[in-house]
Amino acid sequence: MPTMVSILIVNYRCWEKLSACLDSLLTEHPDTLATEIIVVDNQSNDGKMVAFSQRYPTVRFIENAGNLGFANGCNLAANHATGEVLLFLNPDTLVTPGQLSKLLSSKKELPQVGLLSCRQLDGKGRNQRAFGYFDNLWTTFGLTRAIAQRLFPEKYPSPRADLKEITECDWISGSVVMVERHHYDLLGGWDDSFWMYCEDVDLCKRAWQNHLKVAYNPNVAITHLHGGASRSSSETKALTKSEVIISKHNFVRKHSPSWLSSLPGHSLVLITRTLPVLLAGLLTAIGLVAGKKTTAVRKSKHLLSYYALWIKTGDSRSPRARYKRLNQGINNP
């Protein structure tokens, strides 16, 4: 039987949660779904991959050349996948029996939908933010976004609302993304100039540009626990939080037709994201406000280093993605 669904997972030092994820997936009746599971490890370098490959012999484990980012790992997994449908899944998710079958069934009924996701619940069964909107004057700020959700619920549905119908949205979270192989190929895969964050927003933006819809199915639910490798230490947390801002700059750069047209977007990121972080880092460093001093200061240092490199090179991409590209020669979609 040809493989119907390839389940693709990118791991980085998230073995405990990955184990729970794989255990949940292996109760999903793989013979009925005709699934394969591929795990790309972004070079955790902790000696655990061999033991995991022996523990889960039906799962294919691939070691990446380095910690080259989420998008890069997704593309590597897809390069080895044989399924007609690709399901990109975070390692800190849990899937109950029957849910993937329901998601696949709804995907088959929606040929115009290029990218599909589902409801994501936290450990207490509460809705998490599984989709969102592209930044504009209504959606960038929390207050205006809440007003837009209240005044225009059909255009701006709340990601935490108890929705009942399949809903079109600007973008879906990269933690759960189902896409047919021919649509993935049409889009050129994930853009790994994003080292971490915004790669899902970019993928969805390109789907809409290619006349493919993006949708959320609230009638299928998985549990997403969060708190994986991106929060494993103060240094890692500071780095990944900084990458949120860096990736927003990269998104503005990519989707602006010219340097001049990108100025409003970059300015908005600076004002709404960067300045609060730098101010918090300064105030905690001098002891004027309480907080996790180490994390706040480290975030500020990461961002200042990034902006200095941007000014020096004229390149607004993450230094980690930039280093990887210089050494790997990977193309942009």
C-alpha positions, 0 to 999 in steps of 0.5 A, a space after each residue: 500500500 502506498 504511503 498516504 501520510 508522512 508525519 514529519 517531526 523536527 527535534 532538538 533536545 526534546 526527547 522526553 516530549 518526543 517519546 510521548 508524541 511517538 507513543 501517541 502516534 503509534 496508537 493511531 492505527 498506522 496500517 489503516 492510515 498508511 503512515 510513515 513517521 520521520 524524525 529529523 534531529 537538529 544535531 542535539 549532540 547528546 547521544 540519545 538518538 541511537 537509543 531512540 532509533 532502537 526504541 522506535 524501530 518503525 520510526 525513521 530517524 535522520 540526523 541533520 548537519 547542525 541546528 539549522 533551524 525548524 524550517 531547514 529540518 522540515 525540508 530535510 524530513 520532506 526530502 525523505 518522505 514518500 507520502 501523498 500528504 505531509 503532516 508537519 508536527 511538533 515533538 511536544 504534541 500528543 495525538 489521540 486515536 482517530 484525530 489524524 484520520 479526521 484531519 485527513 478526511 477533511 483535507 480530502 474534502 477541501 481541495 482548494 485548501 493548501 494548508 490545514 491545521 486543527 484545534 490545539 489544546 494545552 494540558 488543561 484542555 484549553 484552546 491555544 492560539 493555533 492561527 492568526 492574522 497578518 500584521 496590519 493596523 487592526 491586528 498588530 496591537 492587542 487592543 485594536 485586535 480585540 476590537 477587530 475580533 469583536 466588530 468583525 468576527 467573521 474576518 477576525 475570528 478569535 483563535 481561542 474561541 470555541 469555533 464550530 466550523 472549518 475557518 479560513 485564516 491568514 496563517 496557521 501555527 507550524 506546530 501542526 500543518 497538513 499539506 499535500 505533497 504537490 502543494 508543498 512542491 508548488 510552494 518550494 517548501 519552507 523558507 529556511 532563511 527563517 531560523 526559528 519563528 515566522 516560517 509558518 506565517 511566510 509559508 501561509 503568505 506564499 500559499 495565499 499568493 499561489 491561490 491556495 487557501 489556509 484553514 483551521 479545523 476546530 473539530 479535530 484536536 491535538 494537545 500541544 504542551 509547549 515548553 520544549 527545547 526553546 525554553 530549556 534554559 535561560 540562555 536558550 529562552 533569551 535566544 529564541 525570544 530574540 529570534 521572534 523579533 529577528 524573524 519578523 524583520 526577515 518577514 518584512 524584508 522578504 515580503 516588501 517589494 523594495 527597501 523603501 516600502 519595508 521601512 514602515 514594517 521594520 519601524 513597527 517591529 522596532 517600536 512594538 517589539 524591540 524597544 520594549 525588550 531593550 528597555 526591560 533589559 536596561 531597567 532590570 540590569 540597573 535594578 529599577 524593575 524586578 524580573 529575570 535579570 539574566 534572561 532580560 539582559 541576554 535578550 537585549 544583548 542578542 538583539 543589539 548584536 543582531 542590529 549591529 551585524 545588520 548595519 554592518 552587512 545590510 542583511 536583516 536575516 538571523 545570523 544563524 540562518 545566514 551562517 548556515 546559508 554561507 556554508 550550505 548553499 541552500 536556496 530561498 523559495 
